[in-house]
Amino acid sequence: MMETESAMNRVNRNRQKILPERNVTMKFFHLSDLHIGLKLMNRDLREDQEYILSKIVEAAGREEPDAVVIAGDIYDKAVPSAEAVEVFDRFLEELTETVPNAVIMMISGNHDSAPRVNCFRNVLSRQKVYMIGQPPRTKAEYIEKVVLHDTYGNVNFYLLPFVKPSMVKQVVGVDENGNNLSYNETLHRLIRREEIDENDRNVLVSHQFYLPVGKKADEIERMESEICTVGNIDEISADVLEIFDYAALGHIHKPMKAAAKGVAEEVMAKLGLKNVVYTAEKNNPTFHPGRCAKVTVNGELIGYVGQLHPEAAANFGVNTEVYCATLSMEVMFNNADGDVKYTALPKFPSTYRDLSLVCNEDVPSGDIVAVIEKTAKHLEAVRLFDMYKGEQVPAGMKSLSYKLILRKKDATLTDDEADAVVAKVLKALENIGVTLR
């Protein structure tokens, strides 16, 4: 059975039952950023895109999902070419023929034209195709909600197209000076007014620049193909997603994790813990032997963080990666520092250097970071942003890429000074078998 509730008029609470209730767990495909019609250096990618879309249809035929979700940027341009529309039309036709019982849900992204995607919205919804281009724009309107059912009850899909504060100011309001709210405050208010029932399973479909909790915008590697705002004013804290069981996101063109370690780091940072150390742990049976870290503070054990052992996950019927942490609240509170310290804003700009390194696959990233932090003068932060194992590096080796953010307190750091810092770091890393890729 499937129920729908029109976002454009929640006053009308007549529900439309479409699918019989399934006696299995809900399964759905999550796609985003198709960018149909994209050209690469004036090369038409239509053939490539048609091939990928055909593979998606084939996968749908094998897996028989209950729903297919497209989280924005269906097209590459607000006014797509006739050829691009033809490609997408054929994809939808083949998809609905292959999985006729599946519900198709999609939202507009920042590359799409919201009014065009929204066209025929009410008509298409009767065919189990939800093309949601416009967010709620009046106080009587709410985020489009599609309700599916399985053995365990409701699965609520909230379909929120790409939002700018100016688009929804009649809904969320403005600040005390009459100006539009920030992107972050806008999204928090939009979602808060939905009064989401946490007893159900809830899925958000959204297309925004979400930041992992505890991260800053300049710490996130973004693709050149993404449209970025000046000053990253479009950033939204991912804490707004906590109420959802799954966030089907678009917009970011590469993987971005808000993993267990990042959450643990945020908790400990809020408590003011100093001298927290992560070391590889291979003998804890609860965790994956190659993806677990022991956490200590001032030499005292806090706990462990990492990927749940696949066998443990399988015992609960979970066949995907699960990340978790077991931490001692007593140890953390005993080592907490509640004193808040303030520092002046920097007077001089920072610069950065990216280092792609090669080392034995057994070398922990923490050892490399420790050498960098000890050696690099003027280091403000060091971030691991990529890890690679494959044909491009020798067997038994891995490639790790780090961003070093450098800043002097009393002057602007010159390129020569930054290069000298990097040279010293690379020489120190050679002592632990790490070299420049």
N, C-alpha and C positions, 0 to 999 in steps of 0.2 A: 504494500500500500504506500502511496505517496501523497503528501499534502502540500499545498502551496499557500502562501499568504502574500498577497500583493503588497509590495513595499510602497507603492504609490498611493495606496488607500487602505490603511490597516483598519479603518472603520468597518470596511466590508470584510467580515470574518467567515464568509462562506468558504468552506474547504473543498478542494477538488481532489478526489481519490483516483489515482492513476495506476499505481502498481500494486499487485498483491504482495502481502507481507512475505519476506524471504525468511527461510529457516536457517540462514547462515549469517556470518558476519559481513558487514558492509565492505564492499571493495570499490575503489574508484581510482581513476587515472588523474594525475595532476600534471598539466602542461602549462607553459607560459612562454611569452616572448617569441611567438612564431615569426614575427616580422615578415610576413608574406609580402612579396614585392621588393624585397631588399636586393640591391645591386652591390657587388664588390668590385671596386675599381672599374666601374662601367660594365662589369661582367654580369649577365643576367643569371640569377641563381634559381630560376624557376624549376629547372630539371632537378636540381639538388633538393629543393624544398618539396617537390612532388614525391620524390623518392622517400624522404623522411616521413612525410605524412602517410604514405602508403604502408610504411613499416608500423606506424602507430595503429593504423586500421587492422593490420595483420595481428598485432599484439592484442588488440581489443577482441578480435575473434577468438583468440586462444584463451584469454583470461576472463572474458565475459564480465566486465565491470558493471556495477549498478549505475555508475555515473562517470562522466568525463568532464573535468574542470579545466578551463583555460583562463589563467590568471593575468589577462591583459596583454597589450601589444599584439593583437591579432595581425594587424597590418603594420608595415614599416612607415607609412605616411597617413596623415589625416584624410587625405583624398587619394585612396588607392587607385591604381590603374585598373582598367577593365580586366586585364590578364590576372592580376592579383585576386580580384573578386572571384573570377572564374576558378582559380586554384582552390580558394577556400570553400566555394560552393560545392565543388566536386568532393572535397574532403568530407564536408558535412554529410553529403548525400551517401557516400560510401560508408561512413561511420554509422549513420542511422540504419542503413540497410544491414550492416554486419552485426550490430548489437541493437536491435529494434526496441528492446525493453529498457535500454540505458537512458538516463536523463543527461542531457547536455547542458552545461552551465558555463557561461563565459562573461567576462567583464571587460570594459574598455581600459586601456593603459594610456600612458602619457603620449604615445605615438599615435593613438587612434583618435578619431573624431567621436566624441561622446554622443552627439545627436544622431550620427549615422549608425553607430552600433545600437543605439536605443530604438531605432526605427522598427516598427512592427513588433515591439516588445510583447504587448499583450496577446497578439495573434499567435506568435511563435510559442509562447508559454503553454498554449493549449496542445501543442505538439511535443511537449517535453523538451523544448529547446528554449533556454533562458539566456537571451542576449541583453545584458544590463549595461547600458552606456552611461546613464545619469545617476548620480548619488541622490539621496533625499535633499530637496531644495526648499521645502516648507516644513513647518512644525507638524503638519498633518502627515507627512511622509516619513517612512522609515527605511532602513536598509532592507533590500529584497531578501526574503527568507524562504528557503525551499526545505521542506521537511521530508526526509526519507525514513523508512523503518526497516529494521532487521530483527533477529531473534532477541536482541538485547534492548530494544526500544527505539527511541527517536535518534536520528542524526540530523542536526540542524545545520544547513549551509547558509551562511550570511554572505551575500554577494555585494561587495563594496567596490565600485569602480574607482579609478584614479581620482583623487580629490585634491583640489587646491582650496585654501581657506576661503577665498572669495566666492567659491562656488556654493558654499554651504553656510555662509554667515547668517542667513535668515533662520537657520536651524540651530547653530551653536552659539551665535552671538558674536560680539566684538569685545575688545578690551576697554578699559576705562576712558581711553582717549578716542574711542570710536574707530580704532584701526583693526584690521583683520587679526585674528589670533595666529599664533605660530602653527606650523603644520603639526607639531607634536601635540599641542593643546587641542587643536581641532579634532584630530583622530581620537584622542582620549574622550572628548565630550561626545562625539558621534557614537562611539561604541558603548559608553556608559549609559546613554539614554535608551539603549535597547532592552535593558533589564533581562539579561541572558540567564536562563535557567541552568545552573551548573549541575543539576541532577541529570540532565541530558548530555549527550555528546555533541559538541559544537565545533564547527569548522568555519574559519574565516577565509574567504577568497579576496585577496587584496593586492594592489599594485602600487607600493610606495617604497621609500628608502627607509627600511627599518634597521636600526642599529642594535646589535647584540648588547644585552645589559652590561654596563661597565665599560663599553668601548666608546671611542671618540670617532668622529667621521673621518679624520685624517689618518686613522689607523686601519681603515678598511680599503683594501685594494679593489678598485673599480675599473671596469673595462672602458676603453676609449669609445666604444659604441654606445655607452650610456649617456643620456642627457643629464648633466650635473648642474645644480644651481650654484650661483656665486655664494660662497660662505657656507655651503651645505645647509641652507635654510630649510630644505625639505626633509631633514632628518627627523625620524620618529623613534622614540625609545621602544624597544621590543617588549618592555614590561606590559604594554597594552595588550599583548597577545596571550598573557598568562591565563586568562579566563577560558581560552579555547583549547580544545584537545588536539587540534591540528590547524596549522596556518598554511594555506595553499597560496604562496606568495609569488609574485612576479617582480620585474623591474631590475633586480640585480642579476647581471649576466654571468656570474660565476658562483661557485659554492661559497656559502658563508655560514659558519656554525656558531651557535650559541650553546656550546657543549657544557658538560658537567664541570670541567675544570674552570671554565670561564665563570660559571655561576658560583662555584666554591671560592674563586678569587674575589668575586664581588662581595660575598658575605664577609670574608676575612678582611677585606679592605674597609668595609663599613665598620667593623669592630676595631679597626686600627691595629691589626696584628702586624708585627714587624718580624723580619728574619724567617719568613715562611719558605720552606724548601721542599721541592718536589723531586723525588728520585724514583727511577724505574723499579717496579715490583713485579716479579714473575712467579711468585709462589703463593699468591692468595687465590684459593680455589673459587672464590666468588666472582673474580674478574678475569677477563681475557688476559692470558699470560703475556701478551706483547703490548697491551693497551691499558696498563694500570700504573698508577703512581702512588707511592707512599708520601704522605704529607706530614711534615714536622714543623714545629715552631720552637725556636731556641733549643733545638735538640729533643723536644718532647713530641711524642706521636700524637697527631690529631686524628688520623684515619687514612682512608684510601679513596681514590677517585679514578674513574675510568669506565671502560666498556664492560657491561655485565657479560659473564662467560656465556657463550652460545648455548651450552648445555643447560645452564640455569634458566636462560630465557626460554628455551624449548620446553622446559618443565611447566611453564605457564602458558604454553601455546603461542609464544611470540616468536616470529620468524624474521625479525628485523633487528638492527643494532639498537641496543638500549644503553644509555650512559647514566651513571648514577654515582653517588658519593656517600660514604659512611663517615661521619665526622663527629668527634666528641665535643658536645657543647660545653662541657665542664672545662676541658683544656683550652678551648677558644676563649671563654669568658675569663679564665684565670690569667690569660696572656693579653687580654684586650687593653687597648689604650684609648680611653674616652676623651682625651684632650684633642680638641680640634685645632689644627694649626693653619694659619693663613700665610700665603706668600704673595708678594707683589707680582703683578702681571709682567711678563718679560718685555724688555725694551727693544730687544734686537731679534731679527727673524731667525728661524731655525733653518737648517738644511738637512738633507737626508742622503743616504747612500744605501743602495740595495746590493746585497751580497748573496750570490748563489754558490753554495759550498757543496763539496762531495766528501763523504766519509763512510766508514764502515757502518753497516746498518745497525750494529749494536751500540753505536755511540749515542748516548741520550742527548736530546736537544738541550736539556738543562745544563749539561757540561759545557756545551758551546756557548750558551748565554752567559754562564759564569765567567768564562774567559773574556768574552766581549765586554762585560760589565767591569771587569777588573782592569782591562787594558785600554779601553777607548776613552780618551780624554774628551771632555765636553759632551759626554753621552747623556741625553735626556730620556731616551727610551729605546728599547730594542724589541722588535716584534717578529715572530715567525709567521710568514704568510703563505708558504707553500712547501709541500713535501712531495718528492717524486721518486718512484722506483719503476724501472722499465728499461726499454731498449737503449735509451740515450745515456745510461750510466752502466758501469760494469756490474756483473753479477755479484751479489753480496754487498753492494754499495747502495747508498741513497743520496739524493740531492735535497738539501734544505736551503730555503731562501729566507733571508732576514732583512728587515728594514731597520737601519740605524738612524735615529733622529738626533742630530747634533745641534748644540746651541751654546754660544759664549754669553756670559752674563754682562760683559763690559764692552763688547764690540761685535760687529758682524763677522761671522766665521767665513774666511776666504776659501775658495776652492782648493788652494794648495794646502791649507791647514786641514781641511776635511780629508783630502787624499792622504795626507801624512798619518792621520788617525787610522784610516783603513789599512794602510800598509803595515802599521804596527800591530793591528788586530790580526791580519793574515799571518804575520810572522809568528805570533803567539799561538795561533790555532794549529800551525804546523806541528807544534810539540805534542798535540793530542791526535795527530793523524788526519787533520781536517785541511783540505786545500780548496782553492778557488776553482769553480767548475769551468 
